[in-house]
């Protein structure tokens, strides 16, 4: 299973969608141009990294716990 996370960005009067695709282990598989703009990472830098890199440190550990519990279901 793969998660697709969409973020809407309204810039220059156009609605754009940032796409972040990650697998069940939380590893980023795809990251489009709008996601690059919003998060400040280039696709070549972030693909293969944990999705936690996009989160504040205060929620990273909880997210790892959530993914671990989800995989057990």
N, C-alpha and C positions, 0 to 999 in steps of 0.2 A: 504494500500500500504506500502511496505517496501523498503527501499533503501539499496543497497549493494554497498559498497565503497571498491574498490580494489586498493592496492598499490603494486607495483613490487619492490622486493628487490633482488639484485644480490649479494649474499654472498657465499663464497667458490665455486665460478664458477657455482653455481646452481641458477636458477631464481626461486624465491619463491614469493608467493602472500599472502599479508596480507588481511584478510577479516574483515571488520567492517560492521555489519548489524544494521540498525537503523530504527525505525518506523517514521511515519509522524510527530510525536511530537519531534523527535530528540533524542529519548531514545535508548541507545545501547542495542541490543538484543543478539548479538553474536560477539565474538572477538577471533580470532584464535591465535596460537602460534607466527606466524610471526608478527602480529599486536602487541602482547605483547613485542616482541623484539624491534620493531620500536618505539613504543610510551612509553615504560617503565611501562605500567600498566599490572597487571595480570587480566585475564578474570573475576575472582571472585570479583575484586575490581571495575571494570568499568561497567559491565553489570548492567543495571538499572539506570545508570547515563546519564546525558546529553552528547551528542556528542561534545558539546562545550568544554568539558574538554580536547579534543584533539587539540584544536585550540589556537592560540595566543589570549591573552586578547583583543588585538586591533580589532579583527574581531568577537568576540563572540556576541556582541549586534546586529551587522548587520545580523549575521546568524539567530538569534532569530526573527528578523524582516522579513527576507526572508521566514522562515518557516511559520510564521503567515500569510503572504500574500499568500503563496502557498496554504495553507489550505482553503483560501477564494475562490479560483478559482473553 
